Amino acid sequence: MRITFLGGAETVTGSKFLVETGQSRILIDCGLFQGYKWLRERNWQQLALDVHELDAVILTHAHLDHSGYIPVLYKQGFRGQVFTHHATKSLCQILLADSGHLQEEDAKYYSKHKLGKHAHPEPLYDRRTAENSMELFQSIDFDELVEIKDLRFYLQPAGHILGAASIILEAENKKIGFSGDVGRYSDVLMASPRPLPALDHLLMESTYGNRQHSNVDSLGQLADVVNNVARNGGVLLIPAFAVGRAQALQHILASLMAADVIPKIPIYLDSPMAIKVSDIFCEFKSQHRLNTEQCHRMCDVVTYTQSVEESKALAGQKYPHIIIAGSGMATGGRILHHFKRLLGNNKTTVLFTGYQAGGTRGAQLLEGANVVKIHGEWIPVRAKIDSISGLSGHGDYLELCQWLKNSDLTGSTQIHLVHGDAEALDGFRLYLQENTPFAVNVAVYGSVLQV
Ligand SMILES: [Zn+2]
């Protein structure tokens, strides 16, 4: 068996691992490269793979850095099956269509403003192609054994987001594990990741390979922020990712209100995508920690604003209130309209709840910027800018290590580190070499592993 690292190696995005046996050829994950321009350019390069010779794709989870390249394969003529968990299929239906839509918008913007000078005035794929590619999806349960020619595999829960799985694959008398993104032992929504069985090889994610989540009480922090906003009579703006983070915030705010820790001020979820994801979340009750009552409470406590008109009407709402809107790093989405309206008001508080990549408006605001540019306009910042940590969907290096120790892996298991930036990969390699019996190396982009 050969495994080729076509993406998600030496970086956190573009996850793609090609597995070739004597009879079959399958792709594990099919993600978009994201972030820096030199990485995004890889989405436009010819993949070292003839899609017509590909038997199937297996997806670990719905995040675009693992699924967002499926429509490109479809566009190139791939018509095999895409196997994944039922919840991942439901989430992909929303995320892939949105990804196609955003790429159409970007292409339009570049054609209009750069007059064709941009390298790619065409979208990588459009919304219709993304929607059509869903016909390839074949959703399955956790632990359902699937055979493809001479190999077989099953999914097991990884706790990262709804439907997130590790893949356990067997062929030619070898057993290989693909961790996918691994969740946490104390996530507010998702159950803990299931330990792995004995394996010959493991491709292991390393996003937080050199970092530890802080032990601060994030619920207490959030309660303090809400109480301050309620006292001052302003608006609390929370930029949030549509999958996972928005639902965690809904649940935490609902619980704090039910326990009378914070006052019952209006909460608006101003993100059509997050609204759909929240519905899916409540549909897949067995996949997370919340019971029916908690799901109802989480949805009841929030007012959904679907249309642009409803979103605009929030400007007329009484203070204090809370608005949760995308995008999580304030790089786009409806949060920007609220920023334009409210950043100049010293009664506004902006609360970031996740990692803010360098160069984004989120990072600029956290660094104390006095003005930020939004839609070509400079907006003064008088709002209070705050952040809480602890809501991450990724295990830190200690949790990842705990997961490995809980597993049935032995000293003969070889671990290949993927899905991390250079420092995280190297830090995690050193830590594992010193603290575990496993043989560990960092997978190189484009390299081939003979199993
Ligand atoms: Zn992920």
Boltz pocket constraint, residues with backbone or C-beta under 6 A from the ligand:
constraints:
  - pocket:
      binder: B
      contacts: [[A, 61], [A, 63], [A, 160], [A, 181]]
      max_distance: 6.0
